[in-house]
Amino acid sequence: MLRIITGDKICVYSCDPEAKQQSQSPRPKNVHQIRGETRSVLLVFSDIRRVLLCVLVLQGQTADAKYHCNDMRRLRENVV
């Protein structure tokens, strides 16, 4: 049987705990979620049974073809 592997890209934003404490006060009716300044990307590869590989690309890192080829090699090692 063939194995199907899927990948997903998730944007992750930082959170300032001090700003969050201030927002714990009674909330107004229209609340907007504020994204942090730091943004990272989480790449998750999985099959039907388990997560095979998680890769966190931090802000400032370049995720070019060479970077992703390395991820694919690591994924192949986890599959076999």
Backbone bond lengths (Angstrom), bond angles and torsions (degrees), N, CA, C in turn:
res aa  C-N    CA-C-N  psi(-1)  N-CA   C-N-CA  omega(-1)  CA-C   N-CA-C  phi
1 M - - - 1.452 - - 1.528 109.11 -
2 L 1.312 115.88 139.82 1.452 120.83 178.75 1.523 110.37 -74.88
3 R 1.309 115.06 151.25 1.457 120.79 -179.92 1.524 108.95 -107.04
4 I 1.309 116.97 127.51 1.463 121.77 179.64 1.516 108.40 -101.49
5 I 1.329 115.47 125.76 1.465 121.90 178.26 1.511 107.58 -117.64
6 T 1.314 116.08 135.20 1.456 121.05 179.73 1.527 109.59 -120.06
7 G 1.315 115.34 153.07 1.458 121.05 178.64 1.509 110.26 -127.25
8 D 1.324 115.90 150.09 1.453 120.80 179.52 1.515 109.03 -140.63
9 K 1.319 115.86 145.58 1.466 122.48 179.25 1.532 108.15 -113.16
10 I 1.326 116.12 125.29 1.464 121.40 -176.90 1.523 108.83 -123.70
11 C 1.319 117.42 127.91 1.466 121.25 175.91 1.522 109.01 -82.92
12 V 1.326 115.79 132.55 1.465 122.03 -178.43 1.520 107.50 -120.17
13 Y 1.317 116.47 126.80 1.457 121.59 -179.93 1.519 109.81 -111.45
14 S 1.321 116.09 149.93 1.464 120.61 178.91 1.517 110.22 -74.58
15 C 1.316 114.91 164.49 1.466 120.95 179.26 1.518 108.55 -132.78
16 D 1.316 117.37 132.20 1.457 122.26 177.42 1.525 108.34 -92.93
17 P 1.360 118.63 109.54 1.469 120.77 -176.19 1.522 113.40 -58.36
18 E 1.345 118.51 -35.36 1.459 120.43 -179.97 1.528 110.88 -65.49
19 A 1.319 116.70 -42.76 1.462 120.46 178.57 1.522 109.95 -65.34
20 K 1.329 116.59 -33.49 1.462 120.37 -179.69 1.527 110.28 -68.37
21 Q 1.344 117.38 -39.07 1.466 120.38 178.88 1.523 110.47 -62.65
22 Q 1.329 116.89 -39.36 1.450 120.03 179.36 1.524 110.68 -65.60
23 S 1.315 116.89 -31.16 1.460 119.99 -178.26 1.527 112.14 -80.59
24 Q 1.344 118.09 -3.87 1.454 121.62 178.90 1.534 111.42 -73.97
25 S 1.322 116.56 -13.98 1.464 119.77 178.10 1.524 108.77 -63.11
26 P 1.349 117.98 166.69 1.469 119.54 -178.94 1.524 111.28 -48.11
27 R 1.312 115.16 129.65 1.461 120.88 -174.30 1.529 111.59 -84.67
28 P 1.320 114.93 139.53 1.460 117.77 172.20 1.528 109.20 -71.30
29 K 1.332 116.54 168.89 1.459 120.40 -176.60 1.531 112.10 -65.61
30 N 1.315 117.74 -40.00 1.468 121.03 -179.69 1.518 109.16 -101.87
31 V 1.314 115.94 101.59 1.462 121.16 -178.80 1.518 108.40 -109.41
32 H 1.319 116.17 131.52 1.457 121.74 177.51 1.516 108.25 -112.92
33 Q 1.317 116.27 132.96 1.453 120.79 177.74 1.522 108.46 -75.80
34 I 1.341 116.05 130.34 1.460 121.05 -179.31 1.523 108.53 -101.59
35 R 1.306 116.03 125.69 1.460 120.41 178.42 1.517 109.82 -82.10
36 G 1.327 115.39 145.45 1.454 120.73 176.90 1.516 111.10 -71.83
37 E 1.312 115.26 171.75 1.454 120.05 -178.07 1.527 111.91 -76.56
38 T 1.326 116.92 -33.14 1.451 120.74 -177.04 1.515 110.13 -87.57
39 R 1.336 116.04 128.28 1.462 121.48 180.00 1.521 108.87 -124.23
40 S 1.299 115.63 129.13 1.457 121.98 174.84 1.522 107.85 -123.39
41 V 1.317 115.91 166.90 1.459 120.93 178.72 1.520 108.05 -123.53
42 L 1.324 115.94 130.72 1.455 122.05 177.61 1.525 108.09 -107.08
43 L 1.338 116.16 122.47 1.462 121.80 176.62 1.522 107.58 -103.61
44 V 1.331 116.94 125.26 1.463 121.99 -178.15 1.523 108.69 -123.07
45 F 1.333 115.70 126.60 1.464 122.17 177.46 1.521 107.92 -116.32
46 S 1.337 117.20 131.07 1.460 120.33 -177.32 1.524 110.53 -148.74
47 D 1.331 114.49 163.02 1.458 120.97 169.78 1.523 106.55 -117.78
48 I 1.297 117.87 -166.35 1.462 120.66 -175.82 1.529 112.47 -69.07
49 R 1.331 116.64 -22.40 1.468 120.36 -175.18 1.517 114.79 -95.60
50 R 1.344 117.50 -35.70 1.466 118.39 -172.07 1.520 111.61 -162.05
51 V 1.320 114.29 167.22 1.463 121.32 172.13 1.520 106.94 -79.64
52 L 1.316 116.66 128.16 1.459 121.62 -176.79 1.519 113.01 -94.49
53 L 1.334 116.70 -35.75 1.460 120.35 -176.60 1.517 109.90 -158.95
54 C 1.328 116.16 135.63 1.466 122.83 172.14 1.524 107.27 -121.87
55 V 1.313 116.71 131.76 1.457 122.02 179.76 1.517 107.91 -128.27
56 L 1.338 116.70 126.00 1.454 121.57 177.70 1.523 108.53 -103.40
57 V 1.328 116.38 118.30 1.465 122.51 177.30 1.520 106.41 -100.29
58 L 1.320 116.59 109.06 1.458 121.36 -176.79 1.516 111.33 -76.95
59 Q 1.334 115.06 158.29 1.459 120.28 179.16 1.527 108.27 -60.36
60 G 1.311 116.54 133.95 1.457 121.47 -179.73 1.518 112.85 98.42
61 Q 1.324 118.05 -19.09 1.457 120.66 176.14 1.522 109.23 -79.50
62 T 1.303 115.94 144.52 1.459 120.74 177.72 1.522 108.57 -97.16
63 A 1.310 116.41 119.66 1.466 121.62 179.45 1.524 108.07 -100.62
64 D 1.334 115.85 77.06 1.453 120.88 -179.95 1.527 110.34 -94.29
65 A 1.309 116.91 -172.38 1.465 121.29 -177.21 1.525 111.71 -60.32
66 K 1.328 117.47 -39.60 1.463 121.19 179.45 1.532 110.90 -62.63
67 Y 1.322 116.16 -40.32 1.465 121.92 178.48 1.529 110.12 -62.82
68 H 1.339 116.93 -46.59 1.461 120.61 -177.79 1.528 112.57 -71.68
69 C 1.322 117.83 -29.69 1.474 119.98 175.02 1.522 110.03 -62.27
70 N 1.308 117.21 -39.26 1.460 121.60 176.80 1.530 110.46 -62.91
71 D 1.332 116.85 -41.07 1.469 121.17 176.67 1.526 110.90 -62.02
72 M 1.326 117.05 -41.16 1.464 120.94 -179.64 1.532 111.21 -65.74
73 R 1.333 116.64 -35.89 1.468 119.42 176.11 1.530 110.45 -64.20
74 R 1.331 116.16 -44.29 1.468 120.45 178.54 1.528 110.65 -63.15
75 L 1.319 117.08 -39.91 1.459 121.44 178.16 1.521 110.96 -62.94
76 R 1.309 116.65 -43.89 1.468 120.85 179.26 1.541 110.92 -61.20
77 E 1.335 117.55 -38.67 1.468 121.49 177.10 1.532 111.05 -62.55
78 N 1.331 116.68 -37.97 1.469 120.79 -179.07 1.523 112.47 -74.06
79 V 1.328 116.96 -26.30 1.461 121.09 -177.86 1.526 110.52 -78.28
80 V 1.300 116.39 -40.25 1.476 120.76 -174.77 1.494 112.43 -74.09
